[in-house]
Amino acid sequence: MCTEREAEKPSRRLVFRKKGNRCVIYPENAVLVATSIEKRLHSRCVQTNVVCDFIIQINETTFHLHKLPMVSRSGYINRLVFQRTSTGETASSIRIDNVPGGYKIFELVVKFCYGMKVELTAPNIAPLYCAANLLEMSDDFEQGNLIEKTEHFLSFVIFSSWKDTIRILRSCETITSCARELGILKRCAESIAWKVSIDSHAIKCGGIEFQCLELLENEYNSNPENLHDGWWFKDLLLLRIDHFTEVILSCKRKGIRSELVGSCIALWTAKWLSRISLQFDNLSHKNLTVRLYRITIRSLIALLPEDDNSVSYNFLLHLFKLGQVVKLDSKVLMKLERRLAVMLVNCDPYELLIKNYRHGDTSYDVGIVCKVAEAYVSLHSVKPLTLQVVGRLIDEYLTLVARDDNLPPKVFQSLIEALPKSCRTCDNHLYRAIDMYLKAHPSLTEEERNGLCRAIEYNKLSQEARSHALRNDRLPLNIITRFILLEQVKVTSSMTTAGSDYYRTKSQTIMKVTKNMGQKMLNSLNDLKSMKLEVEAMKEKLSNLQTCSAMLYSRAKQCAKV
């Protein structure tokens, strides 16, 4: 390593640093020194005092070179030349189409072989290191060859600089297979995870929860530079899914808190996948784009931490929706659906709001919530108490989506019927949701309104809700009539119940006394006659009640016709 003052001289020995994480390298010994490389549209020609005798074709670009400098440092080129010579073919021209980084990186290789200075930076070090390994430029051919020099600089940058490590990962997007094979991706990922793990602030900050993915997406778009306490999130959001996966797996191995890992996954999803359903209207599910998204979403689901509080419920629902859009494997979707069902009991109704973005769709995806509710009921471990909690949660969710103009009554009704009636001990929230839906959809048919209101049980309504229902003209006529009859039966029952403050017959008094005396037989003829008269009186009262209810029904029907 030379000092900056020594660097001004054309040294041929070792790597020396310049400002920042950059360096210039020279070979130890150059067989043939070139002054420059003449560049044309699709050709490169080395300027020396010796005529070029060797051509290397890199994709569409032709390099006019000399055989000796290239074969003396590259085992791969040496072997190609030897094979052609041994078979009697001319060795003045060869073609190499798989050089990592293409002709631009190969031009740096040529400069190194000809003794020209080569500047190493974070964006070019990974492809140059891969190219050096492909061309077999090891110390077996020449001491201080390109593999050794690039390896030193690569290790130094990965260890020392966070930003440059991210740049190296991004530069590997076009050479992923080679970078993975040489361990560059793993080394970068482990370096990032190590830097995050030693940052005490990042480890101690609490989990991040979001009410819905849309809020998360807005937060990212409005202020990406100061995004909460996860200082490292914004750099990882730039990575491609396979590189992002490599980093997250390393973070999990390092013991980074599951809340931080989950939040980072949620942010990456919000940035890249929040509205992919818009793109699939005219695409086949065999399309390359759809398949790419399918692989991406499957990778994200596999990355999720197992802790329930590591990601928000809304994010899991959103991921489940994306999986349905791209038609993921049923096993993957069923596993995610089961996780959603298990977590449903601790969910908030606002976390169930998943937006639809396509024109003409409902504002929120109610069908996906219905699927999760049905999966919850199908679980064998469901307890009556938790079932009632979920029943109230779904009823509150229904009140949030009831005003949606595009929400069909069948979808609304399917969510009501997704849970058994036993899950509701009180129907007040259900009645409120149905009433809001009827108010927002005045054009519903009588049959559709009947289908919705049939789920309401009158005896599960509070007195206030009953009073409102009896005066509610949005309810179907037969539902109102049934409620009126049930109310009258209730009043009559309360009046005729033994011990009631409203009404007590002589026969009831005798029966109560008789019961208290040990169920003795009545032997008084006069008492029997009076009991018969009271029974007749009760029949007459019941007849009057039926006549009254028939008149009310007739008046209601006339009002409806008017």
URTA-V990601 format. One record per pair of residues at least 12 apart in sequence whose ideal C-beta (glycine too) atoms are under 7 Angstrom apart, sorted by the first residue. I is the first residue (numbers start at 1). GAP is how many residues later the second one is. Records with the same first field share a line. If there is no record, write none. Layout:
# URTA-V990601
I = GAP / GAP
This chain:
# URTA-V990601
1 = 13 / 14 / 15 / 16
2 = 12 / 14
4 = 14
7 = 17
11 = 15
12 = 14 / 15 / 16 / 17 / 18
13 = 15
15 = 134 / 137 / 138
21 = 101 / 136 / 139 / 140 / 143
22 = 97 / 98 / 99
23 = 97 / 130
24 = 93 / 94 / 95
25 = 87 / 93 / 95 / 124
26 = 89 / 91
27 = 85 / 88 / 117
28 = 114 / 115 / 116
30 = 84 / 85
31 = 37 / 38 / 41
32 = 16 / 18 / 34 / 36 / 37 / 82
33 = 81 / 82
34 = 12 / 13 / 14 / 80 / 81 / 82
35 = 12
37 = 70 / 73
42 = 18 / 19 / 20
43 = 18 / 19 / 21
44 = 17 / 19 / 20 / 63
45 = 19
46 = 18 / 19 / 20 / 64 / 68
50 = 16
52 = 12 / 13 / 14
53 = 13 / 14 / 39
54 = 12 / 13 / 16 / 38
55 = 37 / 38
56 = 38 / 40
57 = 38
58 = 38 / 41 / 44 / 45 / 48
59 = 38 / 43 / 44
61 = 42
63 = 47
65 = 45
67 = 14
69 = 44 / 45
70 = 43
72 = 69 / 70
73 = 40 / 64 / 68 / 69 / 72
74 = 61 / 62 / 63
75 = 61 / 63 / 66
76 = 58 / 59 / 60
77 = 58
80 = 14
99 = 32 / 35
100 = 27 / 30 / 31 / 34 / 75 / 78
101 = 26 / 27 / 30 / 74
105 = 19 / 22 / 23 / 26
106 = 25
108 = 16 / 20
109 = 22 / 26 / 37
112 = 34
120 = 30 / 33
122 = 35 / 42 / 45 / 46
123 = 44 / 48
125 = 25 / 28 / 29 / 32 / 43
126 = 42 / 45 / 46 / 49 / 53 / 58
127 = 44 / 48
128 = 22
129 = 21 / 22 / 25 / 53
130 = 45 / 48 / 49 / 52
132 = 14 / 15 / 18
133 = 14 / 49
158 = 29 / 30 / 33
159 = 32
162 = 33
165 = 23 / 26 / 27
166 = 69 / 72
168 = 20
169 = 19 / 70 / 74
170 = 68 / 69
172 = 12 / 13 / 71
173 = 67
176 = 66
185 = 58 / 61
186 = 60
189 = 57 / 58 / 61
190 = 60
192 = 55 / 58
193 = 54 / 57 / 58 / 61 / 63
194 = 60
196 = 36 / 55 / 60
197 = 57 / 58 / 59
202 = 28 / 29 / 30 / 58
203 = 54
205 = 24
206 = 53
207 = 52 / 102
208 = 20 / 51 / 55
209 = 103
210 = 56 / 102 / 104 / 105
211 = 103 / 139 / 140
212 = 102 / 141
213 = 57 / 61 / 101 / 102 / 105
214 = 141
216 = 50 / 51 / 54
217 = 53 / 57
220 = 47 / 50 / 51
230 = 30 / 33 / 34
233 = 31 / 34
236 = 28 / 32
237 = 30 / 31 / 34
241 = 55 / 58
244 = 24
245 = 54 / 58
248 = 13 / 16 / 17 / 55
258 = 47 / 49 / 52
259 = 50 / 51
261 = 44 / 49
262 = 42 / 43 / 48 / 49
265 = 35 / 38 / 39 / 46
266 = 45 / 46 / 49
269 = 31 / 50
273 = 23 / 24 / 49
275 = 82
276 = 17 / 46 / 49
277 = 48 / 80 / 81
278 = 79 / 80
280 = 45
285 = 42
290 = 36
293 = 33
294 = 32 / 34
297 = 22 / 25 / 26 / 29 / 31
298 = 30 / 34
300 = 19
301 = 18 / 22 / 31 / 35
308 = 35
312 = 39
313 = 30 / 34 / 38
314 = 37
316 = 20 / 23 / 24
317 = 23 / 35 / 37 / 51
318 = 36
319 = 17
320 = 16 / 17 / 20 / 48
321 = 33 / 44 / 47
323 = 13
337 = 34 / 35 / 38
338 = 37
340 = 32
341 = 31 / 34 / 35 / 38
344 = 28 / 32 / 46
345 = 41 / 44 / 45
347 = 46
349 = 44 / 47 / 48 / 51
352 = 17 / 45
353 = 47
354 = 14
360 = 46
361 = 45
362 = 42 / 44 / 45
363 = 41 / 43
364 = 37 / 40
366 = 35 / 41 / 45 / 49
367 = 44
369 = 28 / 46
370 = 44 / 45 / 48
373 = 21 / 42 / 45 / 46
374 = 44
376 = 14
377 = 42 / 43
387 = 36
388 = 35 / 37
390 = 29 / 33
391 = 28 / 32 / 33
392 = 37
394 = 21 / 25
395 = 34 / 35 / 38
396 = 33
398 = 17 / 18 / 35
399 = 30 / 33 / 34 / 37
402 = 31 / 34 / 35 / 38
403 = 33 / 37
405 = 35
409 = 35 / 39 / 42 / 43
412 = 25 / 40
413 = 38 / 39
416 = 39
417 = 38
421 = 36
424 = 36
425 = 35
426 = 34
427 = 29 / 30 / 33 / 34
428 = 33 / 34 / 37
430 = 25 / 26
431 = 25 / 30 / 34 / 38
434 = 18 / 19 / 22
435 = 37 / 39
437 = 15
438 = 36
439 = 35
446 = 30
449 = 27
450 = 26 / 28 / 29
453 = 22 / 23 / 26
458 = 25 / 28
466 = 21
469 = 14
470 = 13 / 14 / 17
477 = 79 / 80 / 83
480 = 76
481 = 72 / 75
484 = 65 / 68
485 = 64
488 = 57 / 61
492 = 53
498 = 14
505 = 29
506 = 24 / 28
507 = 24 / 27
510 = 17
